[in-house]
Amino acid sequence: MKSVAATTAERLVRTGRVEYLPRGGARATKVTPEIKAALVLWLDERCTYTLSPLRTVVMSEFNVLLSEATISRHLMGVFFTVKQTRVEPTTCNSGVNKEKRKAFAEALVRHNDDGDLVVYFDETNFNLYTKRTRGRDKKGKRAVEKLPPTKGGNMQIQCAVSCAFGVVAYRTHRDSIKMDMSAAFVEALYTEIKEADVYKNAFAHKKIVVVFDNAPAHSQTEVLVPAHDDPVLLRLGPYSPMCNPIENCFSALKVHIK
């Protein structure tokens, strides 16, 4: 017979239990599914919560004291990461602005279906101080370029592009662009398009649709531009600069110059 330890025999006599207790299995955890769901809910409501306030709120709501490392680990487990915040105006997705964006999209689709000439117009600021942002040096050393401490002046660029023309027209200005300057550019743009062979050959009996945003310099464009029969001035919907492809053209231009 195998010998039985004295402590084991004593426990058997004291408890009267001879069955084995279950071993292994899941360990008890302080972070319950309810706490996880609450963490996700709180961050959905306010994404700028740091770990310290979350720890305090968990203690207040569930009477459970968690470390910040534990909270961080469980947030990473549900794919929450720290990233730069993006400011979204509270009016961005209001019902009124959604309807305005919908109206713009429907009008643009309608003009495309009719075969009209769509031209995208905007302006951008360009700083004349340009430099490369990449350089070479030995490993472990910074690539240093010595330059004057002050940057150059600014230049305002007005430009219009179209799928049929490419770059239709552009102007450069040293000073800020006013409302009358925007209206004058749209009028000059209309004249250049009417005289172009591309328009005469493919769009002679079609409308010229000029798409532009709601910048202050464009606030009275419809009033200041002389009236004509075939041009259509179409404003972007609020908070929708991505619908104007000329923004990507400006980005490509600045990268190419640098």
C-alpha positions, 0 to 999 in steps of 0.5 A: 500500500502507498503511504498517506501523508499525515496532513492528508489523513488529518484533512480526510478525518476533519472534512469527511471528503474523499472526492477530488476538488476540480483543478485548473479552469478559468481564473477569476477576473476583475474585469467582467463583461459588464465593465468592458461594455461600460468602458467601450460605451464611455469612450464612444461618448467621449474619446478623450478619456485617459486611463486615470479618469476611466479607472476612477469611473470604474471604481465609482460605478462598479466598486472595482479597483483596476490598474491603468495597465489592466484597463489599457490591456483590455481596451487593446483587446477590443481594438481601441488605440490612442490616436490623434483626435479629429475635430468635427463641428457639431453642425457637420451632420445636422439634418439641414446640412445633410439635405444641402449635400444631398441636393449638391450631389443630385445636381452634379449627377444630373449635369454629368448625365446631361453631358454638361462641362463641369469645371472645379474652381478654388484657390489655395495659399502657397508659401514661397519658402520651399525645402526638401523634407528628406535628406541623407547622412550617416547612420546615427546622425541627423540630416541637418540643413542650415537655412534662414530662420524666417520663411518666405512670403505667401502667394494665393493661387486661383485655379480651375480644372476639368476632366475635358481640359485638365487645367482650364485657367489659373491666376496668382496673387500676392495679396489675399483674394477678395470677393470681386477678384473671385467673381472676375476669375469666374467671368474670365474662366467662362470667356476662356472656355467659350473660346477653347476648341475643346468646348466648341467641338464637344460642348457647344450646346451644353451648360458650363457648370462651375463648382466652388466651395463656400469660402468667404471670398465666394460669398457673393459670386452669384451676384457679382458675376455677369449673367449669361445663358449657359453657365451654372454656378454650383456650390458645394454642400457644407463640410464637403471639400472632398467633393472638389477634386481640385483639392487633390490637385493643389496637394500634388502641385505643392509636393511637386514643387518641394 
